[in-house]
Amino acid sequence: MPFQITTQPFGPLPTGATPLTEYLLEHTETGEFITVIPEFGAILRRLVLRKGHHVFALIQGPDSPQALMADESYASALLYPFPSRIRHGIYHFEGQDYALKMNETHRDNAIHGFVHGRVFSVVSQEATSTHARLVVRYDYAGDTFGYPFPFSLTVTYELVQANLLSHGSRPQEDYMCALKISYEARNTGITRCPAAFGWHPYFRFTEDIEAAEESIGNMLLTLPTRIPISLDDHMIPNGQLPAEMAGTLELHNQQLDTAFLIEPTSSPAEAESFAETVLTSLATGVRLIVGQQTGEGKLNYLVCYTPTRRDRIAIEPLTANVDSFNNGQGLAVLNPGDTLSGAMWVRLE
């Protein structure tokens, strides 16, 4: 079969330490692949897709466990039970006050939940003629300071034939692959809990894997119809700006750290709504599409961020607004046994 799954140690580590295991999901004929490290927050460390005769490294994570553990950019992190920031790390829920660890100390915030770096277990893996699929899960007992609500978070990574994606336009070349990520967070406790999910990938175009990376100043960003969210000096929402129609930004003069409430799109052939953000390489003309399922309880928010080095761009699908534990915007409140679920995808055109 053209799709296969293998494992490899991710190291080296200090003498005597057990190396992390990295899962490689690949299409052996096209050279497209993803790698996932379940034991470190189930992060997607690498994403390599093909367009025509060219192969692009679209995500490149840290090259060693030491670099992975030292990374403070949350590259490819899964964000749960809250994405983005909570002011002072303090929130009020159903008659109780809670205080989370502040891990963005320069802004006095808690940020990006706490499953990043936690150990996920492998639930299942499957390789067929059309896809390679890895399912991982993190079971939380409710023992983290400030969030006493048990849950299980199950995430499915798939490298799949791009024309089999259930959302968006379909490429004609069957041999092209796409990434699909699905998630399901379940309240396994006995009380209700607040919940929100996000993903924090940084994208770039590096042609033929080993070539020099392209500056984001040489790229275009096409955003869906959206409502920009205004933020204060602590990057906490303080209002909304007028709605903006779908349109394209030239990134050479843009510095982004911006949150949006997005308006979904759909077509008669689609049973569910979705939104797509497009990053275009001016050097090659290739378009990277980041899609997110929208609708009730789905990924209706988006954050775009350009780091100071301007060698990559974060395009972050979220189910809730910044500081959602306090403002309630997009926040899910899960009864015992209830779930929060959705899907995202990445493909090239």
WOHUQUI-V783488 format. One record per backbone hydrogen bond with DSSP energy under -1.0 kcal/mol. CO is the residue of the C=O (numbers start at 1). NH is the residue of the N-H. If there is no record, write none. Layout:
[[CO;NH] [CO;NH]]
//
This chain:
[[2;28] [4;26] [6;24] [8;22] [10;20] [14;17] [20;10] [22;8] [23;36] [24;6] [25;34] [26;4] [27;31] [32;27] [33;48] [34;25] [35;45] [35;46] [36;23] [37;40] [38;120] [40;43] [43;37] [45;61] [46;35] [47;58] [47;59] [48;33] [49;56] [51;54] [54;51] [55;208] [56;49] [58;204] [59;47] [64;68] [65;69] [66;70] [74;77] [77;200] [79;198] [80;114] [80;115] [81;196] [84;112] [85;323] [86;89] [86;110] [87;90] [89;100] [91;98] [93;96] [96;93] [98;91] [104;107] [104;109] [108;88] [109;104] [110;86] [115;118] [118;41] [121;137] [124;135] [126;133] [130;161] [131;128] [132;159] [133;126] [134;157] [135;123] [135;124] [136;155] [137;121] [138;153] [140;151] [144;147] [150;188] [151;140] [152;186] [153;138] [154;184] [155;136] [156;182] [157;134] [158;180] [159;132] [160;178] [161;164] [162;165] [173;176] [176;162] [178;160] [179;346] [180;158] [181;344] [182;156] [183;342] [184;154] [185;340] [186;152] [187;337] [193;334] [195;332] [197;319] [198;79] [200;76] [201;315] [203;313] [205;214] [206;57] [206;209] [207;211] [208;210] [215;218] [216;219] [218;282] [219;251] [220;280] [221;249] [222;278] [223;247] [225;263] [226;244] [227;261] [228;241] [230;238] [232;235] [236;232] [239;230] [244;226] [247;223] [249;221] [251;254] [256;306] [258;304] [259;229] [260;302] [261;227] [265;274] [267;270] [273;294] [274;265] [275;292] [277;290] [278;222] [279;288] [280;220] [281;285] [286;281] [287;349] [288;279] [289;347] [290;277] [291;345] [292;275] [293;299] [295;298] [298;300] [300;262] [301;318] [302;260] [303;316] [304;258] [305;314] [307;310] [310;216] [313;203] [314;305] [316;303] [317;199] [318;301] [321;324] [323;326] [323;327] [324;328] [329;321] [332;195] [334;193] [335;338] [338;187] [340;185] [342;183] [343;293] [344;181] [345;291] [346;179] [347;289]]
//
